[in-house]
Amino acid sequence: MDMKNNDDILLKQFFDQHKQQIADNGFSEKVMQRIPQQQSARPYIIWQIVCICLGVVLFLTCGGIASLRAVWQNMFANIMSYLISIDLSGVSPLMLLATICAVLYGSLWLIKENLDA
């Protein structure tokens, strides 16, 4: 971690020492004058609100809530039937505990690594 910060500091020092100014002879000002003025975002916001409201109305009128309820119930039933069908008769409790500990340790290590990055 310190090596990366050291490299960043060295790069910044190098580029600060070797900075060059290039004369643009008014080029930047001409480009800025040709850029079109920003349009108001109001019509887009109104259009988004109208589309969202229309989507919500269509969702409710076409029975979207009942469909979502059915999907969630089916998904829950499928998950439960899968979990019930797992046969652990050939697995010792010690082996199951070791597996759970290994997965937990690996997960915590990955979380720690991602937080440090």
C-alpha positions as CSV (number, residue, x, y, z in Angstrom):
1,M,0.0,0.0,0.0
2,D,2.8,2.4,0.8
3,M,4.6,1.6,-2.4
4,K,1.6,2.6,-4.4
5,N,1.3,5.9,-2.6
6,N,5.1,6.5,-3.0
7,D,4.7,5.9,-6.8
8,D,1.8,8.3,-6.9
9,I,3.9,11.0,-5.2
10,L,6.8,10.4,-7.5
11,L,4.6,10.7,-10.6
12,K,3.0,13.9,-9.3
13,Q,6.4,15.4,-8.6
14,F,7.7,14.4,-12.1
15,F,4.8,15.9,-13.9
16,D,4.8,19.0,-11.8
17,Q,8.5,19.6,-12.7
18,H,8.0,18.9,-16.4
19,K,4.8,20.9,-17.0
20,Q,4.6,22.7,-20.3
21,Q,2.3,25.5,-21.4
22,I,1.1,25.4,-25.0
23,A,-0.1,28.6,-26.6
24,D,-3.5,28.1,-28.1
25,N,-3.8,31.6,-29.7
26,G,-7.5,31.9,-28.6
27,F,-8.5,28.4,-29.8
28,S,-10.0,27.5,-26.5
29,E,-12.2,30.6,-26.4
30,K,-13.4,30.0,-30.0
31,V,-14.3,26.4,-29.1
32,M,-16.2,27.5,-25.9
33,Q,-18.2,30.1,-28.0
34,R,-19.3,27.4,-30.5
35,I,-20.6,25.0,-27.8
36,P,-24.4,25.3,-27.8
37,Q,-26.0,26.7,-24.7
38,Q,-27.3,24.1,-22.2
39,Q,-31.1,23.5,-22.7
40,S,-33.4,23.4,-19.7
41,A,-33.8,20.0,-18.2
42,R,-37.4,20.7,-17.3
43,P,-39.1,19.0,-20.3
44,Y,-37.0,15.9,-19.7
45,I,-38.0,15.7,-16.1
46,I,-41.6,16.2,-16.9
47,W,-41.4,13.5,-19.6
48,Q,-39.8,11.1,-17.1
49,I,-42.5,11.8,-14.5
50,V,-45.2,11.1,-17.1
51,C,-43.6,7.9,-18.2
52,I,-43.1,6.7,-14.6
53,C,-46.7,7.4,-13.7
54,L,-47.9,5.7,-16.9
55,G,-45.8,2.6,-16.0
56,V,-47.2,2.5,-12.5
57,V,-50.8,2.8,-13.7
58,L,-50.2,0.0,-16.3
59,F,-48.5,-2.2,-13.7
60,L,-51.5,-1.8,-11.4
61,T,-54.2,-2.2,-14.0
62,C,-52.6,-5.3,-15.6
63,G,-52.4,-7.2,-12.3
64,G,-48.7,-6.6,-11.6
65,I,-49.1,-7.1,-7.9
66,A,-50.7,-10.5,-8.2
67,S,-48.0,-11.5,-10.7
68,L,-45.3,-10.4,-8.3
69,R,-46.9,-12.3,-5.4
70,A,-47.1,-15.4,-7.5
71,V,-43.5,-15.2,-8.5
72,W,-42.3,-14.7,-4.9
73,Q,-44.5,-17.6,-3.7
74,N,-43.2,-19.9,-6.4
75,M,-39.6,-18.8,-5.8
76,F,-39.9,-19.4,-2.1
77,A,-41.5,-22.8,-2.6
78,N,-38.7,-23.8,-5.1
79,I,-36.0,-22.7,-2.6
80,M,-37.7,-24.6,0.3
81,S,-38.2,-27.8,-1.8
82,Y,-34.5,-27.6,-2.8
83,L,-33.3,-27.2,0.8
84,I,-35.6,-30.0,2.0
85,S,-34.2,-32.3,-0.7
86,I,-30.6,-32.0,0.4
87,D,-29.4,-35.3,1.9
88,L,-27.0,-34.8,4.7
89,S,-27.1,-38.3,6.1
90,G,-23.6,-39.1,4.8
91,V,-22.0,-35.9,6.1
92,S,-20.5,-35.8,9.6
93,P,-21.3,-32.8,11.8
94,L,-17.6,-32.0,12.2
95,M,-17.2,-31.9,8.4
96,L,-20.2,-29.6,8.0
97,L,-18.9,-27.3,10.7
98,A,-15.4,-27.2,9.1
99,T,-17.0,-26.3,5.7
100,I,-19.1,-23.5,7.3
101,C,-16.0,-22.1,9.1
102,A,-13.9,-22.2,5.9
103,V,-16.6,-20.4,3.9
104,L,-17.1,-17.8,6.6
105,Y,-13.4,-17.2,7.0
106,G,-13.0,-16.9,3.2
107,S,-15.9,-14.4,3.0
108,L,-14.5,-12.3,5.8
109,W,-11.1,-12.3,4.3
110,L,-12.5,-11.1,0.9
111,I,-14.5,-8.4,2.6
112,K,-11.4,-7.2,4.4
113,E,-9.4,-7.2,1.2
114,N,-12.0,-5.2,-0.6
115,L,-12.2,-2.6,2.2
116,D,-8.4,-2.2,2.2
117,A,-8.3,-1.6,-1.5
